[in-house]
């Protein structure tokens, strides 16, 4: 049964107070994880500007709380799959920033040996199943991963991320139908950042304010979540994970989030006002929210946070240096990895 | 150390742009994420955000400057605690924060000469070897329908990770009864009826394949697989390469392909050439029951995606299959189905009925035709074709699919490249007519190839 979103507007503070508070450790964990994504993406944008990264490059800046909060609820063997805006997901599941950045620059030390690029990266070790460039295609794939869990009789869940733009794809509803029919353990996370490239969600989706409800005709429960608040994300994800592990089938989480940058690096984002972006940054930034709480609650002081920032920058700088100095793949790689040896 | 801000490239093709506007001035405090300037490219005006933090010590390129090359230092930032005036004194000639791309490019090995890498390796003889059938082996009359079912059942008994999914495969016992009895033996966990949603269930099967299972996806016909072709190509075929070898899938897409009888244009298409073009896929189209069984078993065991093209009209045709415990036929190996000396006829799948019929008719006219059954379309066993043509010096190709960019076109091109000096006549192609399949019985017959067309093509190649 679809749950209604928390009543909003009149009492936003009381809605916030429903959210389970984070311990000091959780706040710091989330802060580090989100900061790494933010700094990594800023550096990726810079390297793109310098010509080190080519093609399409979609940054996750602004949306960090979504993958970070969900990831805090998963266990070994749970799988992730997402679209082409995938750098944040890879960092969140602890893939090596060097390998991710080197893939962005098309170098041999990249996760796909330089043959996949920004949109096509994978890690069997970390159960990250891509990185898919076709809008919506990862949704049946994630549903299939859930099918493999059920087939094997384990209690792992597949977390399948897609944007609100992909939420209009036919294959998403084919997947909803089969996931519900077969009670597959899949969490469909709709990352609703408001814009499918340049098209505002209201211009592309019927009942745009209720995307969490898109599975209701299949009996898939859905929840709308403040995707800028990592605590709200984690709390919703915990419930969703428990639902799936218990064998109750799929569930939808609509994360209301926002991307600060354009759709890709070459998008000037003229379809929204600067004021809109600025307002989100100032009032709802997911990292600033945690930072403020850490300081207000005395969990950390400015110096400690600065130290975390320095550590994070050092990790990103290392990754960027590796990604620029690592050689391109050997020419012989053109002909490898087309088939596995039968 | 002060950090220089370089003129960014804002699109994959941008080489220079106009620094339209500075939104900050010297002396301003800058935080990462602040919009500091606007840059115009030929396509759009873009905002530049700061990545580094500190004080803007100096602007090198004034607003309004046109044709600023990518990676030109445009300003410098002094980090917290650094001497702003010293940073400002650092001219654009100072070491940039990072190496510009053109220098980096020089460090990497230059691309090898075109001839070294742009073409696939020379044609080598297939290393696959047909299994020997021991003398005295009992041969069992089997239809192709039964052969396919037996292949799936044997592999499902052998490996719990193999399962079948598709429309009507379980309770209905198969739309064409190919999966008859499998639900009874293996149960609904491993024989899964799907809704009529090819796009979705093909994607789900690929996901299950990434998850380590070995799905057999039955399409009621390959005409409907067009709805799923994105997952067959983009998700199944390309992922091993795109993941640098980490993430492939062992999956079989199978079902009837090509014209059936009187089902008209949307239900009568041969997809051999469509899938044969895709690196990462293997494509099999058997003719005989022994090959159907042996190749399907190999396809299920293969760690790669295999497109297995069957034919509705052949399902009920009976052949002899050797009664052996584990009969399998290697993928990638053609078979000389009939030996001859005067002309080579190359075909596959149902095309073999015309090829063999024509060979028989030619024989009665004193012409000895050799018939090669490709069996696998990709990787194609060209070595066997070339070896035959070196003997006969003439070649006719036969297929039901359309003639444009057909399998015959590919064979003709390959023979031109690799056996030009052995050819005594142009390669002749017999194919379906270049029209959508008509419904009327007489027109349908005209649209398909027939024995006489193959016969005439062979004679043309022989100049008789």
Interface residues (C-beta under 8 A of the other chain):
Chain A: X39 X42 X43 X45 X46 X47 X48 X49 X50 X51 X52 X54 X55 X56 X61 X79 X81 X110 X111 X112 X113 X114 X115 X116 X120 X121 X122 X123 X124 X129 X130 X131 X132 X133 X134 X137 X139 X140 X141 X142 X143 X144 X145 X146 X147 X148 X149 X151 X158 X170 X171 X174 X175 X177 X178 X181 X260 X261 X262 X265 X266 X268 X270 X274 X281 X320 X324 X325 X327 X328 X330 X331 X334 X335 X336 X337 X338 X339 X340 X341 X342
Chain B: X6 X7 X8 X9 X10 X11 X12 X32 X33 X35 X43 X44 X45 X46 X47 X48 X49 X51 X70 X71 X98 X99 X100 X101 X104 X107 X108 X109 X111 X112 X116 X117 X120 X121 X163 X189 X194 X195 X197 X199 X200 X201 X202 X203 X204 X205 X206 X207 X208 X209 X210 X211 X212 X213 X230 X231 X234 X235 X239 X240 X241 X242 X243 X244 X245 X246 X247 X248 X279 X280 X282 X298 X301 X302 X303 X304 X331
